[in-house]
């Protein structure tokens, strides 16, 4: 299953966002794979600070469970100072509806 979504960085935080992801914690990588995530990419629109995420998951249900892991919560806290977040520090993330796909 393919997922597309958007998030938003605070102004001036693009370089820091990239730096933190370039140094993604091994535990976070393991958790993403453990909960069925693969082929994960994030793109930045530098004019708007909008991030576009693309991720393939085994199932929405399994992927949703990853939000309850300690490492995910720790990552959200780590990222909360550079991007828009919800009260629980999860990123404000808006899913896109897939309208076309070609292999």
N, C-alpha and C positions, 0 to 999 in steps of 0.2 A: 504494500500500500504506500502510495506517495503522499507526502504532506507538504504544503507550501504555506508559509505564514510570514507576517511582518511584525517587527518590533521597532523601537525608536531609541536612538542614542541622544544623550544631552549634547548640546553644542560643544565642540572642541574635544570630544572623547573618542573619536574614530581611531586615532593612533593607539590610545590606551586599550581600547577594545581588541584591536588586532594583536597587540602585545600579549594580553592575557590569554587569548585563544591560541597564539603561537606556543604558549607555555601551558596548555591545557593539562590539568592534573591527570596522571595515569589512572587514578581511581575514578575520575569522571569518564574517561574513555571506556574503562571497563564497564561502568554502570550503563552507559549508552548502548553498548553491545549486549550486555546482559538482558536489557529490557527490549531488545529487538530492533534497535536503531542501527542503520548503516547508510553509507553513501550520503553523509551529512555535509552540506555546504551552506555557508552564510555569505551573502553579498551585501555591499553597502552602496546606497545612492548618496554620493557625497554632497549633492545639492540640498537634500532634505534630511539627512541623517537617518533615513529609513533603512532598516536592515531587512533583507529578504532571505528567509531560511527555506531550505529544501532538505527533506529527510525522507528516507524510506524506512518503514517500520513493518514488523511482522503483523501486528494488530494494534488498533487504537486502544483497546482495553489494556493490553500489556504495557504499551508505551505510557499511558496515563498513570499507571502505578509507579513509574519512575519518579514522579513528583513527590512521593512520600518517602524517598530514601534520604538518609542523613547527608550523603555526599551532594545530592541535588540541592538540598536546602542550604548547605554550606556554600555551594557555587552561586546560588541566587544572592545570598548575603554579600558575597565577594563582588558581585557585579552591580549591586543595587545603587552604588554611588555614581555610575556612569550611564545609566539608562532608565527609561520609564519603567516603573514597577507597580505592582498591586500592593495592598496593605501587608500581604504575607511575604513580600519581597520577590515574588515570582515576576518575571518580565511581563509587561503588558504585551500580549501576543494575540494577533488577530489572524485566524485561519483564512486561507483563500480557498475558493471552490475551484476544483480542477475542471476546465472546460475543453481541454484538448491535450492529447498525448500521442506521440509517435515514437516507436522504437526504431 
